[in-house]
Amino acid sequence: MDEPDRNPSNTPPPRLPKNRVVVFLGLAIVGAIADLWSKQAIFAWRGLPGQKDIWWLIDGYFGIETAINLGAVFGIGQGQGVIFATLSVFAGIGILVWLFWFRAAYSMWLTVALGLISGGIIGNLYDRLGLWWQPGYPEAWKSGVRDWVLWQASDQWKWPNFNIADSLLVVGACMLMYQSFFPGVTGYPEVAGLPAEGTGSATPPASNESEPNAPKPSNSEEPTQ
């Protein structure tokens, strides 16, 4: 007898865990709000770039300094703000499709990583679209991103200024990289309703062999007394 189909095509895939949407949206929204609020507060306190000196938290190493980034993360790709804004929109759509259409959200690790990345995308996209820009500011700033975190090893070794959105993007990207190197640790969990890889269906296949303990029929009749 033929073995039954282990993965029938008419079987619907199991539903995503209910908390995945909450986790993803929570990280994306809270991350974006934290980024936008911090940029608004810091720029209101310290002013535009060059208006006030660096406010040091750790003298000579870590402080607050407002800056406008016309490139991507950490100043990469100066002057391509419109292109980066367009790429950010496509990246956001791709993340949603990956998580909820292709069901990457089965993995909590991927859900958290892409939630952080989405928060960073939203925060910087707001600036890329010029929603913070005001008349009187340089025209080039319309597609620039507000940065305020200063970190340096010395006056000669300075890291480009960044913001919370940049940090979310980097942390999320590092999580994706870690997952790619160690998929068995942070990959998809076992999902109820799906057989583990390499195992059969819940119903065992029919066998042509007799049960070991079943009585064997006799071809001769019992002798009469």
Secondary structure, DSSP 8 states (H G I E B T S, - for coil): -----SS-TTS------THHHHHHHHHHHHHHHHHHHHHHHHHHHH-STTSS--EEEETTTEEEEEEEE-SSGGG-STT-HHHHHHHHHHHHHHHHIIIIIS-GGGSHHHHHHHHHHHHHHHHHHHHHTTTT--TTS-GGGGG-EEEEEEEESSSSSEEEEE-HHHHHHHHHHHHHHHHHH-HHHHS----TTS--TT---SS----SS--TTS----SS-----
